[in-house]
Structures are given as C-alpha cells and as structure tokens.
Amino acid sequence: MASKTFYAVVAGVGAGTGRSVALRFAKAYPVALLARKPESYNDIVAEINKAGGQAVGVSADTSDEASVKAAFEAVGKEFSGKKLAAAVFNVGAGFAVKPFLELKPEELDVALAGNAKGLFNFAQQTLPQLLESVPDSPHPPTLIVTGATASVRGSARFATFAASKFAARAIAQSLSREFHPKGVHVAHTIIDGVIDIPRTKDWQVNEGKEGGKISPDSIAESYWYLHTQERSAFTQELDLRPYVEKF
C-alpha cells in the first residue's frame, strides 16, 4: 500500500527506465512524473492509477530553472501535506554521436544544459525537501542520478555527451559528500550497456545473446535497493551491465 504521508518524484519519464522506476516506486509511494511532453507520462500515469496507485504527471524542462520551480509548485499542490522520500533524475539529453570536427558549439550547450544544469536545477528543488524528511522518512531520503557509460569514459564521437555526463557525475559525487552526513542518500548509477526498450528493439548488441541488453525493470529494482539502504552502508555509485557486456 502506498504511503499516505510521503511521495516520490521521477524526472525523465518515458517508455524505458523512467517508466519502470515510476512503477516500482509507485508500489510504496504516490509518484510525480516529470517530462517535457505529456505524451511521455500520460500512459504511465494512467497505468499506475488503474492499478490502484497514485500518480500525477507534470510537464517540465529540467534545464530551465523556472520550469522546474513551476513543476514542483504543481506537485506540491497535488500532494499537499506529503513529504518527499525519493527523487530520481533520469534525464538524458544531448546524445549526439558525431565526429568531433562535425560538432557545433550549441550541441555542447544542449548536452550540458540537459544533463548537468538539469541535475543542478532538480537537486536544488528536491534536496531541501529531502532534508525535511530525514527525521521520519520510512527509508533514508534519497536522490538517485542516472548515469551512463559516458559518465566515466569519453568514447570516440561522444565528446558532448561524455562531457555532460561527466559533469553530472561530478555534481552527484559532490552532493553525496555534502548531504550524506545530513542523512540524505545521494547515489549515482552507471548504466553500462544498451537498455532493453522499444527504441532499441532492433539493435543487435552482445551478439544478440539473451540478456544482452539491460532490463529496465532490473534497473528499477536496483534503484529501490539504493533507496532502502540503511544509512550505515550507503552506496555512492552503482554500476550495472549485462553479464556479457565487455568493460
């Protein structure tokens, strides 16, 4: 049964990881789903509510400070009286796979705005609420940041995406060192492989072996595990990959 006093928020909701994370956390909390376009969250909101949970969707561009503030004002009205237990930043932006000399400066700006500035804006809205939840949250209040292989390795043709994911990882690492002692768990995840979602259905990876793509439901379970960790053993960074993925 979902909590009557706490809620969770997931930014960057779509058909893959965002959906799975929202469904998993909806088993325990009412959930707010943030995405740029309603079509990204409408079906998921309906799915959760139909199953007996409670979900609301709010359109927001996390790279825009005013948009994020407005989104959380709307969420606050929807979940009046509830405290924030968990926040997941699952936004991915600026995925330009190009030779470096074909890149334009604005493509770097887009990547940094979506991944680094987006996390900055999201964290500034969620961390004060998470701090307020420390004394009585059922689990340590948690901020989880979705990273990628590019968070730790700048591969050829991934210059802008890697730069922005490195930056988001640095922010998450800094936040963990500042807020862990205050009782808020900040964790960064490295999703090191192709996720099994509709967009990647026809992608042949890891020689097409069964289990060669990462299950978004398994990612969601890992996120729930991070949220429920006891505070004497916080994980700051967790990396996930298929059993056949080279690393």
Secondary structure, DSSP 8 states (H G I E B T S, - for coil): ---SSEEEEEES-STTHHHHHHHHHHTTS-EEEEESSHHHHHHHHHHHHHTT--EEEEE--TTSHHHHHHHHHHHHHHTTT-EEEEEEE----------GGG--HHHHHHHIIIIIIHHHHHHHHHHHHHHHHTTT-SS--EEEEEEEGGGT---TT-HHHHHHHHHHHHHHHHHHHHHGGGT-EEEEEEE-S-B-SGGGTT---GGG-TT-SB-HHHHHHHHHHHHT--GGG--SEEEE--TT---
